């Protein structure tokens, strides 16, 4: 199985390293030290959904160089979403490993959000310098990424004061979960779609598939521990698929 996953993991590592190196440039001389990433930082286990999104770029026919850039851009979105979730849930899931106090959870989350936002612009500019993106794409991507995440954020905001009434299951499935998780699984496609809108293969199928996976994960999350249910389930399904068709071929 490792032979199937290794090309995917190598590209994922390059994308995550691009994200980290941009963060290191941004935080240089800022007074906050960014530690070098550990091996766990690059593992498929800790980046399962990022690997899924990267594979969707492959299925769409993107070149390797663009896949790596889009993987790094997706890590920016992940940093923003995770940082916001941390603040709303009063916890800290690490995106950037810094020398800030361990118990400074709120500011660590704020830093992750601010730095990830700036990394997005930096990565887009690097892509422009390499001829992958146009200059206009830099500003367009910044706005598009905000709009892609904002709908989910608005839905989260509606829950901050608690539920005013108990929703019927069909209301949750039709009006809550699509915004809370379904469209978040499509967010990694907002910038690739912006840049490659005329040259995309299977776009509607890929986005619909990611939406359905997001919905399914949210339902499973509602009823059980995701580490015990969601990831083993998806790994099992992917293993069945890979046995029929090599991952990168």
N, C-alpha and C positions, 0 to 999 in steps of 0.2 A: 504493500500500500504506500510505503514511503516514496517509491519511484513515481507514483502518480501525483503525490502532493508536493514533492520537492521543487519543481519549477514554480508552482504557485507560491510556495513559502519564500523562495529566493526573491521573487518580484515584490512580495509583500514586505520583506525585510528592506529592500531598496526604497520602497515608498515610505516606510516608517522612519528610515534613517534620514531621508530627505526632510521629513517633518521635524525630526529631532535636530538636525544640523541647522535648520532655519531658526528654530527656537533658541539654539545656542548662540547664533549670531545676534538675535534680538535682545537676549538677556545679558550679553557681554557688557561688562562695566556698569550693569544696572544695580548692583548691590545684592542680587539674588543669584546664587550659584546653581547651575543645572548639572546634575550628576549624569555620568555616562550611562546609557541604558544597559540593563542586564540581559542575559540570554532570554529570560522569561518575557521580556518586553516584545520580542519578535515571534514568540511561539504561536502556533495555530490555535492552541487552546485558549490563549488570552486575546486572540484576534479572529475568532471564528466568523463573526458576521462581516468583518472587514475583508476576510478571505472570500466570503461569498460574493460580496460586491465586486471584488477584483476579478473573480471568475466571470461575473456577468459582463465586465468590460471585454474580457477575452472572447466571450460568445458573440459580442457585438462586432468583433473584427478590428478592434483598436490595435495599433502597433504597440510593441513592448514599451517604448519610451513614453507613450501617452498613458498606458495602463499604470505605470509607476507614478507619473504625475497625478493621475486621478486618485490613486491609492493614498498619496500624501494629502491631497485635498480632502478626501473623505476623513482622514484622521483629524483634520481641522474641524470638520463638522462634528465629529465624535467628541472632540475636546470641548466644544461649545455645549453640546447636549448633555454630556456627562457633568460638566461644571454646573449647569443650571439644575439638573436633577439633584446634585449634591446639596445645593442650597435649599431647594424645596423639600428634600427629604431629611435634611439635617444630618448628613453623613459625608464621607469623603472617599470616592473611588478615584484613584490616582491616574492622571493623564501625563503630567510632567513631574519628574522626581527632582525636587529642589531642596535647598538647605533651610527652607522656612520651617518654623516649629511644627512638629507633628500635630499638635493640638490646634493649630491655626487653620482649621478645616475650611471655614468660610472664605478667608482670604486666599488660601491655596486654590480653591475653586474659582474665585474671581480672577486670579492670575492665569489659570488654565484657559478661561474664556477669553481674556484680553489678548494673551499671547497667541492662541489659536486663530483669533480673528486677524491678527497681524501677519501670521504665517501664511494665511490664505492669500493675501495680497502679494507677499514675497514670492510664494511658489508660482503664482500666476505671472509675475514679472520675470521670473527665471524661465518659465515656459515661453514667454514672449521673446526673450533674448535668444532662445534656442530655435525659434521659428515654429513652435507648436501652437501658439495662440496669437491673436491679434492684440494690439494695444487696447482696443475698445473692449475686448473680452475681460480685461482686468476689472474695470468698473462694473461691467454687466454682471460678472460673477459675484462680486461683493453684494450687490443688491439681490440677485437671484437666490443666493444662499440664505440671506436673511428671510426672504419671503417663504422659502421652502420650509424653514424651521418655525416660522411665526405661528402658523395655524395650529401646530401641535402645542406651542407655548400658550396660546390663547385658551386652548382646551384645558391645559394644566391650571391656568389662572382661575378658571371657573370653579375648580375644585378646592381652592385654597381655604375657603370658609366652610368647607364641608358640604356634604350632599344635602340639598333641601328636601329631597324626596327619594324614595327607593325606585330606581328605574327598572322597567321590565327588561328581561334579557334581550329582546329584539331591539329595544331602544339603545342599549349599550352596544350591541353589535353594529347597528346602523349609524349611530350618532356620536359615540364616544371612541370606540376602538379604532375606527378609520383615521380619526384625527390624532389620537394618542400614540398610535404605533404604526398603523398601516402606511400612512404617507411618510413617516420617518424612514421606512425601509426603501422608499423611492427617492429620498433626499440625495443619496450619493449619485443620482443620475441627473440632478438639475443642471450642473455645470457641464458634464459631457454632452447633454442634450442641447444646451445653449451653443456649444462650440461646434458640434458635429450634426446639427439638426437635419442636414440634407443627405447624410451618408451613414445612417444608422441601420443595422440589420436587426430585425426582431425586437424593435424598441417597445412596442406595445405589449408584446408577450413577456419580455423581460421585466418591465415595470409592473405588469399585472401579477407576475409570479412573485416578485419581491413583496408586493402589497399583501398577497395572500399569505406568504410566509410570516410577515409582520403580524397580521391578524391572528394567525394560528399561534404564534409565540405569545401574544398578549393573552389569548384565551387560556393557554397552558399556564402562564404566569399567574393568572387569576385563581387557578385551582391547585397549584403545587409549586414546589421549589424548582426554578428553571434549570439549575445545575444538575438536578436529578432527572428532569423530564425533557426539557426542550433540546438541549445540545445532544444528548444521546439519541434522541429521536431523529434529528436532522442528520447526524453522522451516519446513522443506520441507513437512511434513505439515500444519502450521497454515495455510500459504499455500494449499494445496489446498482446505482447509475454508473459508477466508475468501472464496475466489473464488466459492464456492457460497452463502455466507450471511454478511452483514455481521457484524462482530464485536459491535457494540453496536446491536442493533435490536430 
